[in-house]
Amino acid sequence: MSELPEKTILTTNLPGAVNRRSGKVRDIYEYDGGLLLVATDRISAFDCVMPNGIPGKGKILTALSVFWFDKTRHIVPSHLLSADVADFPSAVSAYGELLEGRTMWARKAKVIPVECVVRGYLSGSGWRSYKESGEVCGQKLPDGLVESDKLPEPIFTPATKAPSGHDENITRERVVQITGPRLAEDLEEKSLELYRFAADFARRQGFILADTKFEFGLINGEMILIDEVLTPDASRYWEAAQYEPGRSQQPFDKQYVRNYLDSLDWDKEPPAPQLPPEVVAQTREIYLDNFRRLTGESL
């Protein structure tokens, strides 16, 4: 077991913020000059937040995002200013122990309302769509593919938030309607470049990066990478040595939790069920193993 503390942080409450909001995993605080993004240990699946979290998960996600932001800065700049508590706003100086390791001080950007999903393999909602229509997000794929097949080339399959709050796959044409043609082209180009770079890197560490999603924002017209990047919350990682098309693969990401939830008699609507201790422990080890193998370091 890792050296990470066993305490689970499900929520935070920091003083002095201009604005505070919470996503499924992060608590976001706005201060003059930037945003403080605090990754809690909450975990979500099927757009529902589980009532219990994964100890230390927020620190793993933050460390991985910082790692990947650095690795990909030659492709596109990011919102990250610092992950060092010494650089955070003075209003939170007394909260260093809470924030250490799980927090990013970031530039504030105008969020582009498109989730930029790239798929290199046929799995998840992409596989379900292909079985029904032979297409994924309006893109025709070759006949005869099986579950987990590698695609001839990675494809850009964007999504957005439906009124219900669930992710909804959209076509590239819809992206053009949302963002305009120039920005839509930039989103697709950078997303594919990021995926190819990360997939090559992950393969050298024994992982297949089956798919992932990126989020972007604008600062003075410049497109930057925001939120988290290439974490097991936002990506599908598989064990390369055990890869075999025609079936589901061994997950090194949040899919482990989804698989457990699929085994229950649960309608995928709130309230979400409590995760049992053995699922919490195994999820923690999966996330830690993902971090260790990708970065070559320990937390």
C-alpha contacts under 8 A as a table, 3 or more apart, distances in Angstrom:
res1	aa1	res2	aa2	distance
1	M	285	E	7.52
2	S	288	L	7.75
2	S	299	L	7.31
3	E	299	L	6.72
4	L	55	P	7.82
4	L	56	G	5.98
4	L	299	L	6.59
5	P	55	P	7.08
5	P	56	G	6.53
6	E	55	P	5.43
6	E	56	G	7.03
7	K	55	P	5.82
7	K	56	G	7.43
8	T	41	D	6.01
8	T	53	G	6.49
8	T	54	I	6.53
8	T	55	P	4.45
8	T	56	G	6.61
9	I	12	T	7.56
9	I	40	T	5.51
9	I	41	D	5.28
9	I	42	R	7.52
9	I	53	G	7.72
9	I	55	P	7.24
9	I	56	G	7.86
10	L	40	T	5.47
10	L	41	D	5.47
10	L	42	R	5.47
10	L	52	N	7.74
10	L	53	G	6.66
11	T	27	D	7.31
11	T	40	T	6.29
12	T	27	D	6.86
12	T	38	V	7.98
12	T	40	T	7.72
14	L	17	A	7.21
14	L	29	Y	7.83
14	L	92	V	6.67
14	L	95	Y	7.91
15	P	91	A	6.48
15	P	92	V	6.74
16	G	31	Y	7.52
16	G	91	A	5.78
16	G	92	V	7.79
17	A	20	R	6.52
17	A	29	Y	5.72
17	A	30	E	5.39
17	A	31	Y	5.20
18	V	29	Y	7.36
18	V	30	E	5.33
18	V	31	Y	5.52
18	V	32	D	7.46
19	N	29	Y	5.85
19	N	30	E	5.09
19	N	31	Y	7.49
20	R	27	D	7.34
20	R	28	I	5.72
20	R	29	Y	4.63
20	R	30	E	6.40
21	R	27	D	6.03
21	R	28	I	5.34
21	R	29	Y	6.72
22	S	25	V	7.45
22	S	26	R	5.82
22	S	27	D	4.38
22	S	28	I	5.91
23	G	26	R	5.20
23	G	27	D	6.31
23	G	28	I	7.76
24	K	42	R	7.17
24	K	43	I	7.31
24	K	44	S	6.40
24	K	48	C	7.86
24	K	49	V	6.21
25	V	39	A	6.03
25	V	40	T	5.74
25	V	41	D	7.00
25	V	42	R	5.23
25	V	43	I	6.32
25	V	44	S	7.38
26	R	37	L	6.33
26	R	38	V	5.38
26	R	39	A	4.52
26	R	40	T	5.75
27	D	37	L	6.08
27	D	38	V	5.16
27	D	39	A	6.61
27	D	40	T	7.16
28	I	35	L	6.73
28	I	36	L	5.74
28	I	37	L	4.71
28	I	38	V	6.22
29	Y	35	L	5.60
29	Y	36	L	5.02
29	Y	37	L	6.56
30	E	34	G	6.09
30	E	35	L	4.57
30	E	36	L	6.33
31	Y	34	G	5.57
31	Y	35	L	6.02
31	Y	36	L	7.49
31	Y	89	P	7.31
33	G	107	R	7.30
33	G	108	K	7.52
34	G	105	W	6.93
34	G	106	A	5.66
34	G	107	R	4.88
34	G	108	K	5.15
35	L	105	W	5.83
35	L	106	A	5.12
35	L	107	R	6.20
35	L	108	K	5.92
36	L	88	F	7.77
36	L	103	T	6.78
36	L	104	M	5.85
36	L	105	W	4.76
36	L	106	A	6.30
37	L	103	T	5.48
37	L	104	M	5.18
37	L	105	W	6.46
37	L	106	A	7.33
38	V	58	G	7.80
38	V	99	L	6.97
38	V	102	R	5.84
38	V	103	T	4.45
38	V	104	M	6.69
39	A	58	G	4.47
39	A	59	K	7.00
39	A	61	L	7.24
39	A	62	T	6.71
39	A	102	R	5.31
39	A	103	T	6.13
40	T	57	K	7.27
40	T	58	G	4.80
40	T	102	R	7.27
41	D	53	G	5.18
41	D	54	I	5.34
41	D	55	P	5.97
41	D	56	G	6.14
41	D	57	K	4.94
41	D	58	G	4.85
42	R	49	V	6.90
42	R	50	M	6.99
42	R	51	P	8.00
42	R	52	N	6.92
42	R	53	G	4.50
42	R	54	I	6.60
42	R	57	K	7.74
42	R	58	G	7.75
43	I	49	V	5.85
43	I	50	M	5.88
43	I	52	N	7.83
43	I	53	G	5.63
43	I	54	I	6.93
44	S	47	D	6.14
44	S	48	C	5.23
44	S	49	V	4.07
44	S	50	M	5.64
45	A	48	C	5.37
45	A	49	V	6.53
45	A	50	M	7.47
45	A	254	K	7.87
45	A	257	V	7.38
45	A	258	R	6.21
46	F	258	R	7.64
46	F	268	K	6.25
47	D	165	G	7.61
47	D	166	H	6.17
48	C	268	K	7.52
48	C	269	E	6.97
48	C	270	P	6.25
48	C	271	P	7.62
48	C	272	A	6.28
49	V	272	A	6.73
50	M	53	G	6.71
50	M	272	A	5.43
50	M	273	P	6.55
50	M	274	Q	6.45
50	M	275	L	7.26
51	P	272	A	6.70
51	P	273	P	6.96
51	P	274	Q	5.72
51	P	275	L	7.79
52	N	274	Q	6.21
52	N	275	L	6.58
53	G	280	V	7.42
54	I	57	K	5.48
54	I	280	V	5.74
54	I	281	A	7.64
54	I	283	T	7.24
54	I	284	R	6.08
55	P	58	G	8.00
55	P	284	R	7.02
56	G	59	K	5.42
56	G	60	I	6.54
56	G	284	R	7.70
57	K	60	I	5.08
57	K	61	L	6.22
57	K	284	R	6.85
57	K	287	Y	7.37
58	G	61	L	5.18
58	G	62	T	6.13
58	G	102	R	5.34
59	K	62	T	5.14
59	K	63	A	6.03
59	K	101	G	5.21
59	K	102	R	4.29
59	K	103	T	7.86
60	I	63	A	5.22
60	I	64	L	6.10
60	I	102	R	7.66
60	I	287	Y	7.07
60	I	288	L	6.92
60	I	291	F	6.91
60	I	299	L	7.66
61	L	64	L	5.21
61	L	65	S	6.10
61	L	102	R	7.63
61	L	228	E	7.63
61	L	231	T	6.06
61	L	232	P	7.77
61	L	233	D	7.80
62	T	65	S	5.13
62	T	66	V	6.13
62	T	101	G	6.84
62	T	102	R	5.35
62	T	103	T	6.54
62	T	104	M	7.27
62	T	228	E	7.65
63	A	66	V	5.18
63	A	67	F	6.12
63	A	101	G	7.00
63	A	102	R	7.51
64	L	67	F	4.95
64	L	68	W	6.15
64	L	229	V	7.74
64	L	230	L	7.56
64	L	231	T	6.17
64	L	291	F	6.52
64	L	295	T	7.91
65	S	68	W	5.13
65	S	69	F	5.88
65	S	228	E	5.48
65	S	229	V	5.19
65	S	230	L	6.87
65	S	231	T	6.57
66	V	69	F	5.14
66	V	70	D	6.27
66	V	80	L	7.76
66	V	83	A	7.60
67	F	70	D	5.41
67	F	71	K	6.30
67	F	295	T	7.41
68	W	71	K	4.80
68	W	72	T	5.98
68	W	229	V	6.54
68	W	230	L	6.90
69	F	72	T	5.38
69	F	73	R	5.96
69	F	77	P	7.85
69	F	78	S	6.43
69	F	80	L	7.59
69	F	229	V	7.11
70	D	73	R	5.45
71	K	74	H	7.56
72	T	75	I	5.42
72	T	76	V	6.59
72	T	77	P	7.79
72	T	194	L	7.02
72	T	197	F	7.98
73	R	76	V	5.17
73	R	77	P	5.03
73	R	78	S	6.98
74	H	77	P	7.31
75	I	190	K	7.24
75	I	193	E	7.39
75	I	194	L	6.93
76	V	190	K	7.32
76	V	223	M	7.76
76	V	224	I	6.20
76	V	225	L	6.68
77	P	223	M	7.82
77	P	224	I	5.20
77	P	225	L	6.20
78	S	224	I	4.91
78	S	225	L	4.34
78	S	226	I	5.88
79	H	106	A	5.10
79	H	107	R	4.90
79	H	108	K	7.23
79	H	109	A	7.58
79	H	224	I	6.41
79	H	225	L	6.22
79	H	226	I	5.40
79	H	227	D	7.94
80	L	83	A	7.77
80	L	104	M	6.60
80	L	105	W	6.29
80	L	106	A	4.57
80	L	107	R	6.50
80	L	226	I	7.81
81	L	104	M	7.41
81	L	105	W	5.50
81	L	106	A	4.99
81	L	107	R	6.57
82	S	87	D	6.64
82	S	88	F	7.93
82	S	104	M	6.03
82	S	105	W	5.23
82	S	106	A	7.00
83	A	87	D	7.77
83	A	101	G	7.18
83	A	103	T	6.05
83	A	104	M	4.71
83	A	105	W	6.10
84	D	87	D	5.67
84	D	88	F	7.17
84	D	100	E	7.44
84	D	101	G	7.97
84	D	104	M	7.86
85	V	88	F	5.18
85	V	93	S	7.74
85	V	96	G	6.09
85	V	99	L	7.04
85	V	100	E	6.18
85	V	103	T	7.98
86	A	93	S	7.84
87	D	105	W	7.76
88	F	92	V	7.12
88	F	93	S	7.29
88	F	105	W	6.35
89	P	92	V	5.95
89	P	93	S	6.96
90	S	93	S	5.07
91	A	94	A	7.78
92	V	95	Y	5.35
92	V	96	G	7.22
93	S	96	G	5.94
95	Y	98	L	5.48
95	Y	99	L	6.24
96	G	99	L	5.11
96	G	100	E	5.63
97	E	100	E	5.43
99	L	102	R	5.65
99	L	103	T	5.54
100	E	103	T	6.54
108	K	219	I	7.63
109	A	217	G	5.27
109	A	218	L	5.29
109	A	219	I	5.23
110	K	217	G	5.12
110	K	218	L	5.02
110	K	219	I	6.59
111	V	215	E	7.95
111	V	216	F	6.31
111	V	217	G	4.24
111	V	218	L	6.54
112	I	179	T	7.65
112	I	215	E	7.42
112	I	216	F	5.80
112	I	217	G	5.15
112	I	218	L	7.18
113	P	160	T	6.66
113	P	178	I	7.88
114	V	158	P	6.65
114	V	159	A	5.99
114	V	160	T	5.16
114	V	175	V	7.22
114	V	215	E	7.09
115	E	158	P	5.63
115	E	159	A	4.99
115	E	160	T	5.67
115	E	213	K	6.35
115	E	214	F	6.17
115	E	215	E	5.59
116	C	156	F	7.13
116	C	157	T	6.92
116	C	158	P	4.78
116	C	159	A	6.62
116	C	187	L	7.18
116	C	188	E	7.40
116	C	191	S	6.55
116	C	213	K	5.23
116	C	214	F	4.96
116	C	215	E	6.12
117	V	156	F	5.97
117	V	157	T	5.20
117	V	158	P	5.04
117	V	159	A	6.92
117	V	191	S	7.63
117	V	211	D	7.17
117	V	212	T	5.70
117	V	213	K	4.10
117	V	214	F	6.37
118	V	154	P	6.57
118	V	155	I	5.61
118	V	156	F	4.66
118	V	157	T	5.85
118	V	158	P	7.62
118	V	191	S	6.80
118	V	192	L	6.56
118	V	195	Y	6.75
118	V	211	D	5.55
118	V	212	T	5.66
118	V	213	K	6.21
119	R	122	L	7.11
119	R	154	P	5.46
119	R	155	I	5.39
119	R	156	F	6.64
119	R	157	T	7.10
119	R	210	A	6.20
119	R	211	D	4.30
119	R	212	T	6.78
120	G	150	K	6.07
120	G	151	L	5.58
120	G	153	E	6.64
120	G	154	P	4.26
120	G	155	I	6.55
120	G	209	L	7.55
120	G	210	A	5.35
120	G	211	D	5.82
121	Y	148	S	5.62
121	Y	149	D	5.49
121	Y	150	K	4.34
121	Y	151	L	5.31
121	Y	154	P	7.56
121	Y	210	A	5.02
121	Y	211	D	6.74
122	L	126	G	5.89
122	L	127	W	5.17
122	L	146	V	7.61
122	L	147	E	5.85
122	L	148	S	4.73
122	L	149	D	5.40
122	L	150	K	6.52
122	L	151	L	6.83
122	L	210	A	7.70
123	S	126	G	5.49
123	S	127	W	4.59
123	S	128	R	7.62
123	S	147	E	6.04
123	S	148	S	5.29
123	S	149	D	7.98
123	S	210	A	7.76
123	S	248	S	7.80
124	G	127	W	5.42
124	G	128	R	6.52
125	S	128	R	4.98
125	S	129	S	6.05
126	G	129	S	5.16
126	G	130	Y	6.12
126	G	136	V	5.66
127	W	130	Y	5.06
127	W	131	K	6.21
127	W	147	E	6.24
127	W	148	S	7.82
128	R	131	K	5.28
128	R	132	E	6.52
129	S	132	E	5.24
129	S	133	S	6.12
129	S	134	G	7.04
129	S	135	E	6.32
129	S	136	V	5.76
130	Y	133	S	5.29
130	Y	134	G	4.19
130	Y	135	E	4.91
130	Y	136	V	5.89
130	Y	141	L	7.70
131	K	134	G	5.97
132	E	135	E	7.95
134	G	140	K	6.08
134	G	141	L	5.99
134	G	142	P	7.57
134	G	143	D	6.99
135	E	138	G	5.68
135	E	139	Q	5.11
135	E	140	K	4.40
135	E	141	L	5.64
136	V	139	Q	5.19
136	V	140	K	6.74
136	V	141	L	7.44
136	V	157	T	7.07
137	C	157	T	5.70
137	C	158	P	7.49
137	C	169	N	6.13
137	C	170	I	5.69
137	C	171	T	4.99
137	C	172	R	7.66
138	G	170	I	7.94
138	G	171	T	5.64
138	G	172	R	7.91
139	Q	171	T	7.99
142	P	145	L	6.81
145	L	149	D	6.26
146	V	149	D	5.56
146	V	245	P	6.62
146	V	246	G	5.11
146	V	247	R	7.90
147	E	245	P	6.12
147	E	246	G	4.75
147	E	247	R	5.58
147	E	248	S	6.86
148	S	244	E	7.62
148	S	245	P	5.01
148	S	246	G	6.15
148	S	247	R	6.44
148	S	248	S	6.52
148	S	249	Q	7.42
149	D	245	P	5.16
149	D	246	G	7.03
150	K	245	P	7.98
151	L	154	P	6.28
154	P	192	L	7.10
154	P	196	R	7.90
155	I	192	L	7.47
156	F	172	R	7.93
156	F	188	E	6.25
156	F	191	S	7.50
156	F	192	L	6.88
157	T	169	N	7.13
157	T	170	I	7.24
157	T	171	T	7.02
157	T	172	R	7.30
158	P	169	N	6.05
158	P	170	I	5.72
158	P	171	T	6.69
158	P	172	R	6.87
158	P	175	V	7.50
159	A	167	D	6.26
159	A	168	E	5.26
159	A	169	N	4.16
159	A	170	I	5.13
160	T	167	D	5.60
160	T	168	E	5.33
160	T	169	N	6.52
160	T	170	I	6.93
161	K	164	S	7.71
161	K	165	G	5.54
161	K	166	H	5.64
161	K	167	D	4.72
161	K	168	E	5.82
162	A	165	G	5.30
162	A	166	H	5.50
162	A	167	D	6.09
162	A	168	E	5.77
163	P	166	H	7.50
170	I	174	R	6.22
170	I	175	V	7.40
171	T	174	R	5.18
171	T	175	V	6.65
172	R	175	V	5.02
172	R	176	V	6.55
172	R	184	A	7.88
173	E	176	V	5.15
173	E	177	Q	6.54
174	R	177	Q	4.99
174	R	178	I	6.33
175	V	178	I	5.04
175	V	179	T	6.02
175	V	180	G	7.51
175	V	184	A	6.03
176	V	179	T	5.33
176	V	180	G	4.67
176	V	181	P	4.96
176	V	183	L	7.82
176	V	184	A	5.40
177	Q	180	G	5.76
177	Q	181	P	7.75
179	T	182	R	8.00
179	T	183	L	5.94
179	T	184	A	5.96
180	G	183	L	5.85
180	G	184	A	6.11
181	P	184	A	5.08
181	P	185	E	6.14
182	R	185	E	5.26
182	R	186	D	6.40
183	L	186	D	4.98
183	L	187	L	6.09
184	A	187	L	5.13
184	A	188	E	6.34
185	E	188	E	5.32
185	E	189	E	6.09
186	D	189	E	5.12
186	D	190	K	6.00
187	L	190	K	5.48
187	L	191	S	5.95
187	L	216	F	7.86
188	E	191	S	5.17
188	E	192	L	6.13
189	E	192	L	5.41
189	E	193	E	6.22
190	K	193	E	5.01
190	K	194	L	6.00
191	S	194	L	5.17
191	S	195	Y	6.14
191	S	214	F	6.79
192	L	195	Y	5.08
192	L	196	R	6.15
193	E	196	R	5.29
193	E	197	F	6.24
194	L	197	F	5.28
194	L	198	A	6.11
195	Y	198	A	5.16
195	Y	199	A	5.83
195	Y	211	D	7.99
195	Y	212	T	7.46
196	R	199	A	5.15
196	R	200	D	6.16
197	F	200	D	5.38
197	F	201	F	6.32
198	A	201	F	5.02
198	A	202	A	5.96
198	A	209	L	7.58
198	A	230	L	7.86
199	A	202	A	5.09
199	A	203	R	6.05
199	A	208	I	6.68
199	A	209	L	5.20
200	D	203	R	5.25
200	D	204	R	6.63
201	F	204	R	5.41
201	F	205	Q	6.87
202	A	205	Q	5.09
202	A	206	G	6.50
202	A	207	F	5.13
202	A	208	I	6.36
202	A	209	L	6.56
202	A	294	L	6.53
203	R	206	G	5.03
203	R	207	F	4.83
203	R	208	I	5.54
203	R	209	L	7.50
203	R	240	A	7.21
204	R	207	F	7.29
205	Q	293	R	6.04
205	Q	294	L	6.00
206	G	239	E	6.45
206	G	240	A	5.36
206	G	241	A	6.91
206	G	293	R	7.91
207	F	237	Y	6.22
207	F	238	W	5.53
207	F	239	E	5.07
207	F	240	A	4.92
208	I	237	Y	5.59
208	I	238	W	4.97
208	I	239	E	6.32
208	I	240	A	5.34
209	L	212	T	7.43
209	L	235	S	7.24
209	L	236	R	5.98
209	L	237	Y	4.77
209	L	238	W	6.58
210	A	235	S	7.58
210	A	236	R	5.37
210	A	237	Y	5.99
210	A	238	W	7.05
211	D	235	S	5.71
211	D	236	R	5.32
211	D	237	Y	7.65
212	T	230	L	6.50
212	T	234	A	5.79
212	T	235	S	4.04
212	T	236	R	6.22
213	K	229	V	7.70
213	K	230	L	7.49
213	K	234	A	5.89
213	K	235	S	6.54
214	F	225	L	7.35
214	F	226	I	7.85
214	F	228	E	7.76
214	F	229	V	6.35
214	F	230	L	7.83
215	E	225	L	6.12
215	E	226	I	5.63
215	E	227	D	6.48
215	E	228	E	7.85
216	F	223	M	6.55
216	F	224	I	5.51
216	F	225	L	4.59
216	F	226	I	5.26
216	F	227	D	7.95
217	G	223	M	5.67
217	G	224	I	5.39
217	G	225	L	6.44
217	G	226	I	6.31
218	L	221	G	5.49
218	L	222	E	5.28
218	L	223	M	4.66
218	L	224	I	6.12
219	I	222	E	5.17
219	I	223	M	6.67
219	I	224	I	7.41
226	I	229	V	7.69
228	E	231	T	6.93
228	E	234	A	7.70
229	V	234	A	7.08
230	L	234	A	6.09
230	L	235	S	5.76
231	T	234	A	5.33
231	T	235	S	5.89
232	P	235	S	5.07
232	P	236	R	6.56
232	P	237	Y	7.00
232	P	252	F	6.95
232	P	253	D	4.21
232	P	254	K	5.92
232	P	287	Y	6.71
232	P	290	N	7.45
233	D	253	D	6.37
233	D	254	K	5.56
235	S	253	D	6.95
236	R	251	P	7.18
236	R	252	F	7.32
236	R	253	D	5.99
236	R	254	K	7.74
236	R	255	Q	7.33
237	Y	251	P	5.97
237	Y	252	F	5.17
237	Y	253	D	5.92
238	W	243	Y	7.28
238	W	249	Q	6.24
238	W	250	Q	5.65
238	W	251	P	5.06
238	W	252	F	5.76
239	E	242	Q	5.64
239	E	243	Y	6.37
239	E	249	Q	7.57
239	E	250	Q	6.03
239	E	251	P	7.01
239	E	252	F	7.16
240	A	243	Y	5.14
242	Q	249	Q	7.71
242	Q	250	Q	7.48
243	Y	249	Q	6.49
243	Y	250	Q	7.95
244	E	247	R	6.90
244	E	249	Q	7.32
245	P	248	S	7.84
251	P	254	K	7.61
251	P	255	Q	5.96
251	P	256	Y	6.00
252	F	255	Q	7.53
252	F	256	Y	7.39
252	F	286	I	5.51
252	F	287	Y	6.88
252	F	289	D	7.81
252	F	290	N	6.28
253	D	256	Y	6.44
253	D	286	I	6.67
253	D	287	Y	6.49
253	D	290	N	7.66
254	K	257	V	5.49
254	K	258	R	6.67
254	K	283	T	7.57
255	Q	258	R	4.85
255	Q	259	N	6.00
256	Y	259	N	5.19
256	Y	260	Y	6.43
256	Y	283	T	6.92
257	V	260	Y	5.11
257	V	261	L	6.25
257	V	279	V	7.34
257	V	283	T	7.07
258	R	261	L	5.04
258	R	262	D	6.05
259	N	262	D	5.06
259	N	263	S	6.56
260	Y	263	S	5.30
260	Y	264	L	7.12
260	Y	279	V	7.86
261	L	264	L	5.36
261	L	266	W	7.37
262	D	265	D	7.73
262	D	266	W	7.68
266	W	269	E	7.58
266	W	273	P	7.91
268	K	272	A	7.29
269	E	272	A	6.76
275	L	279	V	6.22
275	L	280	V	6.38
276	P	279	V	5.45
276	P	280	V	6.38
277	P	280	V	5.04
277	P	281	A	6.11
278	E	281	A	5.11
278	E	282	Q	6.10
279	V	282	Q	5.17
279	V	283	T	5.95
280	V	283	T	5.22
280	V	284	R	6.19
281	A	284	R	5.18
281	A	285	E	6.39
282	Q	285	E	5.10
282	Q	286	I	6.18
283	T	286	I	5.07
283	T	287	Y	6.28
284	R	287	Y	5.27
284	R	288	L	6.15
285	E	288	L	4.95
285	E	289	D	5.91
286	I	289	D	5.13
286	I	290	N	6.14
287	Y	290	N	5.05
287	Y	291	F	6.32
288	L	291	F	5.06
288	L	292	R	6.12
288	L	299	L	8.00
289	D	292	R	5.05
289	D	293	R	6.02
290	N	293	R	5.50
290	N	294	L	6.09
291	F	294	L	5.35
291	F	295	T	5.89
291	F	296	G	7.69
291	F	297	E	7.43
291	F	298	S	7.47
292	R	295	T	5.50
292	R	296	G	5.12
292	R	297	E	5.16
292	R	298	S	5.54
293	R	296	G	5.36
293	R	297	E	7.60
